[in-house]
Amino acid sequence: MIFLYVFAFFVLFFLLLSIGYIIQHKMIHGSCGGLANAGIEKACTCEKPCFKRKIKNKIAELKNSHSNNSEQ
């Protein structure tokens, strides 16, 4: 019976964690800041990036070009 209580507690705990993750729309990363702080630009090694990656790359490109233009 104790096993069922503990199992139910863990299921509830992970359910609440997943709801919090979905609501906040935050990326999961480690305490060090993830791959960006390790100097790795790209996590995937795909030759042809997916649609989501293309959008992220375009946004980053636009931010970089905007910051370069504002410095001049």
PDB file of N, CA, C and O in Angstrom, chain B, residues numbered from 101:
ATOM      1  N   MET B 101       0.830  -1.196   0.000  1.00  0.00           N
ATOM      2  CA  MET B 101       0.000   0.000   0.000  1.00  0.00           C
ATOM      3  C   MET B 101       0.873   1.258   0.000  1.00  0.00           C
ATOM      4  O   MET B 101       0.538   2.257  -0.637  1.00  0.00           O
ATOM      5  N   ILE B 102       1.983   1.197   0.714  1.00  0.00           N
ATOM      6  CA  ILE B 102       2.880   2.353   0.750  1.00  0.00           C
ATOM      7  C   ILE B 102       3.433   2.627  -0.650  1.00  0.00           C
ATOM      8  O   ILE B 102       3.595   3.778  -1.056  1.00  0.00           O
ATOM      9  N   PHE B 103       3.718   1.545  -1.378  1.00  0.00           N
ATOM     10  CA  PHE B 103       4.218   1.699  -2.746  1.00  0.00           C
ATOM     11  C   PHE B 103       3.249   2.522  -3.590  1.00  0.00           C
ATOM     12  O   PHE B 103       3.679   3.388  -4.352  1.00  0.00           O
ATOM     13  N   LEU B 104       1.971   2.268  -3.469  1.00  0.00           N
ATOM     14  CA  LEU B 104       0.979   3.006  -4.252  1.00  0.00           C
ATOM     15  C   LEU B 104       0.939   4.484  -3.882  1.00  0.00           C
ATOM     16  O   LEU B 104       0.791   5.341  -4.753  1.00  0.00           O
ATOM     17  N   TYR B 105       1.071   4.785  -2.586  1.00  0.00           N
ATOM     18  CA  TYR B 105       1.106   6.187  -2.153  1.00  0.00           C
ATOM     19  C   TYR B 105       2.341   6.894  -2.709  1.00  0.00           C
ATOM     20  O   TYR B 105       2.249   8.019  -3.202  1.00  0.00           O
ATOM     21  N   VAL B 106       3.473   6.243  -2.630  1.00  0.00           N
ATOM     22  CA  VAL B 106       4.711   6.848  -3.123  1.00  0.00           C
ATOM     23  C   VAL B 106       4.639   7.018  -4.639  1.00  0.00           C
ATOM     24  O   VAL B 106       5.011   8.065  -5.169  1.00  0.00           O
ATOM     25  N   PHE B 107       4.164   5.998  -5.326  1.00  0.00           N
ATOM     26  CA  PHE B 107       4.029   6.077  -6.774  1.00  0.00           C
ATOM     27  C   PHE B 107       3.074   7.206  -7.163  1.00  0.00           C
ATOM     28  O   PHE B 107       3.372   7.975  -8.077  1.00  0.00           O
ATOM     29  N   ALA B 108       1.952   7.314  -6.496  1.00  0.00           N
ATOM     30  CA  ALA B 108       0.984   8.378  -6.780  1.00  0.00           C
ATOM     31  C   ALA B 108       1.596   9.752  -6.518  1.00  0.00           C
ATOM     32  O   ALA B 108       1.351  10.699  -7.265  1.00  0.00           O
ATOM     33  N   PHE B 109       2.391   9.857  -5.453  1.00  0.00           N
ATOM     34  CA  PHE B 109       3.059  11.120  -5.140  1.00  0.00           C
ATOM     35  C   PHE B 109       4.017  11.522  -6.266  1.00  0.00           C
ATOM     36  O   PHE B 109       4.024  12.679  -6.686  1.00  0.00           O
ATOM     37  N   PHE B 110       4.823  10.577  -6.756  1.00  0.00           N
ATOM     38  CA  PHE B 110       5.759  10.885  -7.826  1.00  0.00           C
ATOM     39  C   PHE B 110       5.041  11.235  -9.126  1.00  0.00           C
ATOM     40  O   PHE B 110       5.463  12.143  -9.843  1.00  0.00           O
ATOM     41  N   VAL B 111       3.977  10.535  -9.429  1.00  0.00           N
ATOM     42  CA  VAL B 111       3.203  10.852 -10.627  1.00  0.00           C
ATOM     43  C   VAL B 111       2.618  12.257 -10.518  1.00  0.00           C
ATOM     44  O   VAL B 111       2.683  13.029 -11.475  1.00  0.00           O
ATOM     45  N   LEU B 112       2.057  12.590  -9.379  1.00  0.00           N
ATOM     46  CA  LEU B 112       1.512  13.920  -9.156  1.00  0.00           C
ATOM     47  C   LEU B 112       2.602  14.988  -9.244  1.00  0.00           C
ATOM     48  O   LEU B 112       2.395  16.046  -9.838  1.00  0.00           O
ATOM     49  N   PHE B 113       3.755  14.706  -8.655  1.00  0.00           N
ATOM     50  CA  PHE B 113       4.878  15.635  -8.665  1.00  0.00           C
ATOM     51  C   PHE B 113       5.322  15.937 -10.095  1.00  0.00           C
ATOM     52  O   PHE B 113       5.482  17.102 -10.460  1.00  0.00           O
ATOM     53  N   PHE B 114       5.520  14.900 -10.906  1.00  0.00           N
ATOM     54  CA  PHE B 114       5.955  15.113 -12.280  1.00  0.00           C
ATOM     55  C   PHE B 114       4.856  15.738 -13.134  1.00  0.00           C
ATOM     56  O   PHE B 114       5.150  16.483 -14.068  1.00  0.00           O
ATOM     57  N   LEU B 115       3.634  15.452 -12.834  1.00  0.00           N
ATOM     58  CA  LEU B 115       2.525  16.085 -13.534  1.00  0.00           C
ATOM     59  C   LEU B 115       2.518  17.587 -13.271  1.00  0.00           C
ATOM     60  O   LEU B 115       2.345  18.381 -14.195  1.00  0.00           O
ATOM     61  N   LEU B 116       2.703  17.974 -12.021  1.00  0.00           N
ATOM     62  CA  LEU B 116       2.752  19.402 -11.681  1.00  0.00           C
ATOM     63  C   LEU B 116       3.964  20.077 -12.315  1.00  0.00           C
ATOM     64  O   LEU B 116       3.864  21.213 -12.780  1.00  0.00           O
ATOM     65  N   LEU B 117       5.112  19.389 -12.338  1.00  0.00           N
ATOM     66  CA  LEU B 117       6.294  19.955 -12.995  1.00  0.00           C
ATOM     67  C   LEU B 117       6.039  20.173 -14.481  1.00  0.00           C
ATOM     68  O   LEU B 117       6.410  21.210 -15.031  1.00  0.00           O
ATOM     69  N   SER B 118       5.414  19.212 -15.124  1.00  0.00           N
ATOM     70  CA  SER B 118       5.163  19.349 -16.561  1.00  0.00           C
ATOM     71  C   SER B 118       4.157  20.464 -16.844  1.00  0.00           C
ATOM     72  O   SER B 118       4.293  21.173 -17.841  1.00  0.00           O
ATOM     73  N   ILE B 119       3.173  20.626 -16.004  1.00  0.00           N
ATOM     74  CA  ILE B 119       2.207  21.722 -16.190  1.00  0.00           C
ATOM     75  C   ILE B 119       2.912  23.068 -16.044  1.00  0.00           C
ATOM     76  O   ILE B 119       2.667  23.984 -16.829  1.00  0.00           O
ATOM     77  N   GLY B 120       3.778  23.193 -15.052  1.00  0.00           N
ATOM     78  CA  GLY B 120       4.547  24.428 -14.884  1.00  0.00           C
ATOM     79  C   GLY B 120       5.425  24.724 -16.075  1.00  0.00           C
ATOM     80  O   GLY B 120       5.548  25.877 -16.490  1.00  0.00           O
ATOM     81  N   TYR B 121       6.042  23.686 -16.632  1.00  0.00           N
ATOM     82  CA  TYR B 121       6.896  23.854 -17.810  1.00  0.00           C
ATOM     83  C   TYR B 121       6.073  24.308 -19.010  1.00  0.00           C
ATOM     84  O   TYR B 121       6.489  25.203 -19.746  1.00  0.00           O
ATOM     85  N   ILE B 122       4.924  23.704 -19.207  1.00  0.00           N
ATOM     86  CA  ILE B 122       4.073  24.043 -20.349  1.00  0.00           C
ATOM     87  C   ILE B 122       3.550  25.477 -20.225  1.00  0.00           C
ATOM     88  O   ILE B 122       3.510  26.203 -21.218  1.00  0.00           O
ATOM     89  N   ILE B 123       3.159  25.883 -19.048  1.00  0.00           N
ATOM     90  CA  ILE B 123       2.597  27.223 -18.844  1.00  0.00           C
ATOM     91  C   ILE B 123       3.656  28.306 -19.021  1.00  0.00           C
ATOM     92  O   ILE B 123       3.376  29.345 -19.618  1.00  0.00           O
ATOM     93  N   GLN B 124       4.860  28.083 -18.517  1.00  0.00           N
ATOM     94  CA  GLN B 124       5.891  29.120 -18.566  1.00  0.00           C
ATOM     95  C   GLN B 124       6.611  29.207 -19.905  1.00  0.00           C
ATOM     96  O   GLN B 124       7.273  30.210 -20.170  1.00  0.00           O
ATOM     97  N   HIS B 125       6.505  28.203 -20.748  1.00  0.00           N
ATOM     98  CA  HIS B 125       7.155  28.188 -22.062  1.00  0.00           C
ATOM     99  C   HIS B 125       8.652  28.460 -21.965  1.00  0.00           C
ATOM    100  O   HIS B 125       9.207  29.163 -22.810  1.00  0.00           O
ATOM    101  N   LYS B 126       9.299  27.922 -20.964  1.00  0.00           N
ATOM    102  CA  LYS B 126      10.732  28.122 -20.812  1.00  0.00           C
ATOM    103  C   LYS B 126      11.486  26.919 -21.348  1.00  0.00           C
ATOM    104  O   LYS B 126      11.003  25.788 -21.300  1.00  0.00           O
ATOM    105  N   MET B 127      12.680  27.185 -21.857  1.00  0.00           N
ATOM    106  CA  MET B 127      13.541  26.103 -22.306  1.00  0.00           C
ATOM    107  C   MET B 127      14.164  25.433 -21.080  1.00  0.00           C
ATOM    108  O   MET B 127      14.507  26.095 -20.100  1.00  0.00           O
ATOM    109  N   ILE B 128      14.299  24.141 -21.151  1.00  0.00           N
ATOM    110  CA  ILE B 128      14.947  23.419 -20.066  1.00  0.00           C
ATOM    111  C   ILE B 128      16.458  23.554 -20.247  1.00  0.00           C
ATOM    112  O   ILE B 128      16.987  23.263 -21.320  1.00  0.00           O
ATOM    113  N   HIS B 129      17.143  23.990 -19.206  1.00  0.00           N
ATOM    114  CA  HIS B 129      18.598  24.089 -19.268  1.00  0.00           C
ATOM    115  C   HIS B 129      19.168  23.827 -17.891  1.00  0.00           C
ATOM    116  O   HIS B 129      18.465  23.895 -16.883  1.00  0.00           O
ATOM    117  N   GLY B 130      20.437  23.530 -17.870  1.00  0.00           N
ATOM    118  CA  GLY B 130      21.108  23.215 -16.613  1.00  0.00           C
ATOM    119  C   GLY B 130      21.443  24.452 -15.820  1.00  0.00           C
ATOM    120  O   GLY B 130      21.169  25.569 -16.258  1.00  0.00           O
ATOM    121  N   SER B 131      22.025  24.269 -14.673  1.00  0.00           N
ATOM    122  CA  SER B 131      22.367  25.389 -13.809  1.00  0.00           C
ATOM    123  C   SER B 131      23.491  26.231 -14.391  1.00  0.00           C
ATOM    124  O   SER B 131      23.675  27.374 -13.974  1.00  0.00           O
ATOM    125  N   CYS B 132      24.244  25.698 -15.341  1.00  0.00           N
ATOM    126  CA  CYS B 132      25.348  26.434 -15.967  1.00  0.00           C
ATOM    127  C   CYS B 132      24.887  27.275 -17.143  1.00  0.00           C
ATOM    128  O   CYS B 132      25.683  28.041 -17.687  1.00  0.00           O
ATOM    129  N   GLY B 133      23.652  27.165 -17.549  1.00  0.00           N
ATOM    130  CA  GLY B 133      23.153  27.933 -18.656  1.00  0.00           C
ATOM    131  C   GLY B 133      23.043  27.147 -19.945  1.00  0.00           C
ATOM    132  O   GLY B 133      22.630  27.699 -20.965  1.00  0.00           O
ATOM    133  N   GLY B 134      23.391  25.905 -19.927  1.00  0.00           N
ATOM    134  CA  GLY B 134      23.223  25.066 -21.104  1.00  0.00           C
ATOM    135  C   GLY B 134      24.370  25.149 -22.078  1.00  0.00           C
ATOM    136  O   GLY B 134      25.487  25.512 -21.711  1.00  0.00           O
ATOM    137  N   LEU B 135      24.092  24.811 -23.323  1.00  0.00           N
ATOM    138  CA  LEU B 135      25.126  24.735 -24.352  1.00  0.00           C
ATOM    139  C   LEU B 135      25.680  26.099 -24.741  1.00  0.00           C
ATOM    140  O   LEU B 135      26.823  26.190 -25.191  1.00  0.00           O
ATOM    141  N   ALA B 136      24.906  27.147 -24.579  1.00  0.00           N
ATOM    142  CA  ALA B 136      25.367  28.479 -24.980  1.00  0.00           C
ATOM    143  C   ALA B 136      26.610  28.890 -24.199  1.00  0.00           C
ATOM    144  O   ALA B 136      27.512  29.504 -24.770  1.00  0.00           O
ATOM    145  N   ASN B 137      26.681  28.571 -22.925  1.00  0.00           N
ATOM    146  CA  ASN B 137      27.841  28.928 -22.113  1.00  0.00           C
ATOM    147  C   ASN B 137      29.034  28.024 -22.369  1.00  0.00           C
ATOM    148  O   ASN B 137      30.154  28.351 -21.976  1.00  0.00           O
ATOM    149  N   ALA B 138      28.809  26.888 -23.024  1.00  0.00           N
ATOM    150  CA  ALA B 138      29.907  25.982 -23.356  1.00  0.00           C
ATOM    151  C   ALA B 138      30.543  26.362 -24.685  1.00  0.00           C
ATOM    152  O   ALA B 138      31.509  25.727 -25.107  1.00  0.00           O
ATOM    153  N   GLY B 139      30.022  27.380 -25.347  1.00  0.00           N
ATOM    154  CA  GLY B 139      30.571  27.833 -26.615  1.00  0.00           C
ATOM    155  C   GLY B 139      30.055  27.050 -27.807  1.00  0.00           C
ATOM    156  O   GLY B 139      30.626  27.130 -28.895  1.00  0.00           O
ATOM    157  N   ILE B 140      28.989  26.298 -27.619  1.00  0.00           N
ATOM    158  CA  ILE B 140      28.417  25.513 -28.701  1.00  0.00           C
ATOM    159  C   ILE B 140      27.230  26.284 -29.260  1.00  0.00           C
ATOM    160  O   ILE B 140      26.258  26.544 -28.549  1.00  0.00           O
ATOM    161  N   GLU B 141      27.314  26.648 -30.538  1.00  0.00           N
ATOM    162  CA  GLU B 141      26.241  27.441 -31.139  1.00  0.00           C
ATOM    163  C   GLU B 141      25.012  26.611 -31.444  1.00  0.00           C
ATOM    164  O   GLU B 141      23.883  27.075 -31.284  1.00  0.00           O
ATOM    165  N   LYS B 142      25.229  25.392 -31.881  1.00  0.00           N
ATOM    166  CA  LYS B 142      24.132  24.604 -32.412  1.00  0.00           C
ATOM    167  C   LYS B 142      24.098  23.242 -31.725  1.00  0.00           C
ATOM    168  O   LYS B 142      25.104  22.534 -31.695  1.00  0.00           O
ATOM    169  N   ALA B 143      22.953  22.877 -31.178  1.00  0.00           N
ATOM    170  CA  ALA B 143      22.825  21.598 -30.495  1.00  0.00           C
ATOM    171  C   ALA B 143      22.588  20.459 -31.470  1.00  0.00           C
ATOM    172  O   ALA B 143      23.007  19.328 -31.224  1.00  0.00           O
ATOM    173  N   CYS B 144      21.933  20.747 -32.554  1.00  0.00           N
ATOM    174  CA  CYS B 144      21.658  19.684 -33.520  1.00  0.00           C
ATOM    175  C   CYS B 144      22.773  19.631 -34.561  1.00  0.00           C
ATOM    176  O   CYS B 144      23.432  20.633 -34.837  1.00  0.00           O
ATOM    177  N   THR B 145      22.968  18.466 -35.120  1.00  0.00           N
ATOM    178  CA  THR B 145      24.008  18.306 -36.131  1.00  0.00           C
ATOM    179  C   THR B 145      23.403  18.023 -37.501  1.00  0.00           C
ATOM    180  O   THR B 145      24.050  17.424 -38.361  1.00  0.00           O
ATOM    181  N   CYS B 146      22.187  18.445 -37.697  1.00  0.00           N
ATOM    182  CA  CYS B 146      21.492  18.206 -38.966  1.00  0.00           C
ATOM    183  C   CYS B 146      22.099  19.065 -40.064  1.00  0.00           C
ATOM    184  O   CYS B 146      22.438  20.228 -39.847  1.00  0.00           O
ATOM    185  N   GLU B 147      22.231  18.470 -41.253  1.00  0.00           N
ATOM    186  CA  GLU B 147      22.703  19.258 -42.392  1.00  0.00           C
ATOM    187  C   GLU B 147      21.636  20.254 -42.833  1.00  0.00           C
ATOM    188  O   GLU B 147      21.938  21.385 -43.212  1.00  0.00           O
ATOM    189  N   LYS B 148      20.390  19.813 -42.777  1.00  0.00           N
ATOM    190  CA  LYS B 148      19.277  20.663 -43.171  1.00  0.00           C
ATOM    191  C   LYS B 148      18.433  20.930 -41.920  1.00  0.00           C
ATOM    192  O   LYS B 148      17.731  20.032 -41.454  1.00  0.00           O
ATOM    193  N   PRO B 149      18.489  22.154 -41.366  1.00  0.00           N
ATOM    194  CA  PRO B 149      17.759  22.434 -40.119  1.00  0.00           C
ATOM    195  C   PRO B 149      16.247  22.375 -40.295  1.00  0.00           C
ATOM    196  O   PRO B 149      15.718  22.624 -41.378  1.00  0.00           O
ATOM    197  N   CYS B 150      15.576  22.043 -39.215  1.00  0.00           N
ATOM    198  CA  CYS B 150      14.124  21.980 -39.231  1.00  0.00           C
ATOM    199  C   CYS B 150      13.535  23.397 -39.232  1.00  0.00           C
ATOM    200  O   CYS B 150      14.262  24.382 -39.097  1.00  0.00           O
ATOM    201  N   PHE B 151      12.229  23.483 -39.385  1.00  0.00           N
ATOM    202  CA  PHE B 151      11.548  24.770 -39.476  1.00  0.00           C
ATOM    203  C   PHE B 151      11.769  25.615 -38.223  1.00  0.00           C
ATOM    204  O   PHE B 151      12.026  26.815 -38.312  1.00  0.00           O
ATOM    205  N   LYS B 152      11.665  24.972 -37.048  1.00  0.00           N
ATOM    206  CA  LYS B 152      11.858  25.704 -35.795  1.00  0.00           C
ATOM    207  C   LYS B 152      13.265  26.275 -35.707  1.00  0.00           C
ATOM    208  O   LYS B 152      13.449  27.416 -35.284  1.00  0.00           O
ATOM    209  N   ARG B 153      14.262  25.484 -36.107  1.00  0.00           N
ATOM    210  CA  ARG B 153      15.652  25.931 -36.061  1.00  0.00           C
ATOM    211  C   ARG B 153      15.872  27.073 -37.035  1.00  0.00           C
ATOM    212  O   ARG B 153      16.602  28.014 -36.725  1.00  0.00           O
ATOM    213  N   LYS B 154      15.247  27.006 -38.222  1.00  0.00           N
ATOM    214  CA  LYS B 154      15.387  28.093 -39.194  1.00  0.00           C
ATOM    215  C   LYS B 154      14.847  29.397 -38.631  1.00  0.00           C
ATOM    216  O   LYS B 154      15.448  30.454 -38.820  1.00  0.00           O
ATOM    217  N   ILE B 155      13.720  29.327 -37.942  1.00  0.00           N
ATOM    218  CA  ILE B 155      13.129  30.527 -37.347  1.00  0.00           C
ATOM    219  C   ILE B 155      14.052  31.089 -36.264  1.00  0.00           C
ATOM    220  O   ILE B 155      14.289  32.296 -36.213  1.00  0.00           O
ATOM    221  N   LYS B 156      14.574  30.209 -35.395  1.00  0.00           N
ATOM    222  CA  LYS B 156      15.489  30.672 -34.338  1.00  0.00           C
ATOM    223  C   LYS B 156      16.734  31.302 -34.936  1.00  0.00           C
ATOM    224  O   LYS B 156      17.201  32.331 -34.448  1.00  0.00           O
ATOM    225  N   ASN B 157      17.279  30.698 -35.989  1.00  0.00           N
ATOM    226  CA  ASN B 157      18.465  31.258 -36.630  1.00  0.00           C
ATOM    227  C   ASN B 157      18.173  32.620 -37.246  1.00  0.00           C
ATOM    228  O   ASN B 157      18.993  33.533 -37.159  1.00  0.00           O
ATOM    229  N   LYS B 158      17.003  32.756 -37.868  1.00  0.00           N
ATOM    230  CA  LYS B 158      16.635  34.032 -38.481  1.00  0.00           C
ATOM    231  C   LYS B 158      16.466  35.119 -37.421  1.00  0.00           C
ATOM    232  O   LYS B 158      16.897  36.254 -37.622  1.00  0.00           O
ATOM    233  N   ILE B 159      15.843  34.777 -36.296  1.00  0.00           N
ATOM    234  CA  ILE B 159      15.671  35.746 -35.209  1.00  0.00           C
ATOM    235  C   ILE B 159      17.026  36.173 -34.659  1.00  0.00           C
ATOM    236  O   ILE B 159      17.255  37.357 -34.410  1.00  0.00           O
ATOM    237  N   ALA B 160      17.923  35.210 -34.469  1.00  0.00           N
ATOM    238  CA  ALA B 160      19.259  35.529 -33.962  1.00  0.00           C
ATOM    239  C   ALA B 160      20.020  36.402 -34.955  1.00  0.00           C
ATOM    240  O   ALA B 160      20.732  37.327 -34.564  1.00  0.00           O
ATOM    241  N   GLU B 161      19.862  36.100 -36.240  1.00  0.00           N
ATOM    242  CA  GLU B 161      20.514  36.895 -37.280  1.00  0.00           C
ATOM    243  C   GLU B 161      19.999  38.326 -37.272  1.00  0.00           C
ATOM    244  O   GLU B 161      20.777  39.274 -37.389  1.00  0.00           O
ATOM    245  N   LEU B 162      18.680  38.481 -37.132  1.00  0.00           N
ATOM    246  CA  LEU B 162      18.094  39.822 -37.102  1.00  0.00           C
ATOM    247  C   LEU B 162      18.532  40.592 -35.863  1.00  0.00           C
ATOM    248  O   LEU B 162      18.794  41.792 -35.940  1.00  0.00           O
ATOM    249  N   LYS B 163      18.614  39.911 -34.723  1.00  0.00           N
ATOM    250  CA  LYS B 163      19.075  40.584 -33.501  1.00  0.00           C
ATOM    251  C   LYS B 163      20.514  41.037 -33.646  1.00  0.00           C
ATOM    252  O   LYS B 163      20.866  42.145 -33.241  1.00  0.00           O
ATOM    253  N   ASN B 164      21.349  40.182 -34.223  1.00  0.00           N
ATOM    254  CA  ASN B 164      22.755  40.538 -34.407  1.00  0.00           C
ATOM    255  C   ASN B 164      22.911  41.707 -35.366  1.00  0.00           C
ATOM    256  O   ASN B 164      23.714  42.607 -35.121  1.00  0.00           O
ATOM    257  N   SER B 165      22.156  41.701 -36.451  1.00  0.00           N
ATOM    258  CA  SER B 165      22.264  42.795 -37.409  1.00  0.00           C
ATOM    259  C   SER B 165      21.727  44.092 -36.800  1.00  0.00           C
ATOM    260  O   SER B 165      22.250  45.172 -37.073  1.00  0.00           O
ATOM    261  N   HIS B 166      20.677  43.982 -35.970  1.00  0.00           N
ATOM    262  CA  HIS B 166      20.133  45.175 -35.311  1.00  0.00           C
ATOM    263  C   HIS B 166      21.123  45.737 -34.306  1.00  0.00           C
ATOM    264  O   HIS B 166      21.291  46.954 -34.225  1.00  0.00           O
ATOM    265  N   SER B 167      21.785  44.874 -33.534  1.00  0.00           N
ATOM    266  CA  SER B 167      22.745  45.364 -32.550  1.00  0.00           C
ATOM    267  C   SER B 167      23.979  45.945 -33.226  1.00  0.00           C
ATOM    268  O   SER B 167      24.567  46.900 -32.719  1.00  0.00           O
ATOM    269  N   ASN B 168      24.377  45.388 -34.354  1.00  0.00           N
ATOM    270  CA  ASN B 168      25.518  45.930 -35.103  1.00  0.00           C
ATOM    271  C   ASN B 168      25.184  47.295 -35.696  1.00  0.00           C
ATOM    272  O   ASN B 168      26.042  48.177 -35.728  1.00  0.00           O
ATOM    273  N   ASN B 169      23.952  47.481 -36.164  1.00  0.00           N
ATOM    274  CA  ASN B 169      23.541  48.754 -36.732  1.00  0.00           C
ATOM    275  C   ASN B 169      23.423  49.835 -35.659  1.00  0.00           C
ATOM    276  O   ASN B 169      23.712  51.002 -35.925  1.00  0.00           O
ATOM    277  N   SER B 170      23.006  49.465 -34.467  1.00  0.00           N
ATOM    278  CA  SER B 170      22.839  50.464 -33.404  1.00  0.00           C
ATOM    279  C   SER B 170      24.173  50.906 -32.825  1.00  0.00           C
ATOM    280  O   SER B 170      24.257  51.980 -32.230  1.00  0.00           O
ATOM    281  N   GLU B 171      25.227  50.092 -32.988  1.00  0.00           N
ATOM    282  CA  GLU B 171      26.543  50.473 -32.475  1.00  0.00           C
ATOM    283  C   GLU B 171      27.204  51.499 -33.367  1.00  0.00           C
ATOM    284  O   GLU B 171      28.047  52.266 -32.902  1.00  0.00           O
ATOM    285  N   GLN B 172      26.843  51.531 -34.636  1.00  0.00           N
ATOM    286  CA  GLN B 172      27.502  52.443 -35.588  1.00  0.00           C
ATOM    287  C   GLN B 172      26.951  53.813 -35.526  1.00  0.00           C
ATOM    288  O   GLN B 172      27.398  54.693 -36.262  1.00  0.00           O
TER     289      GLN B 172
END
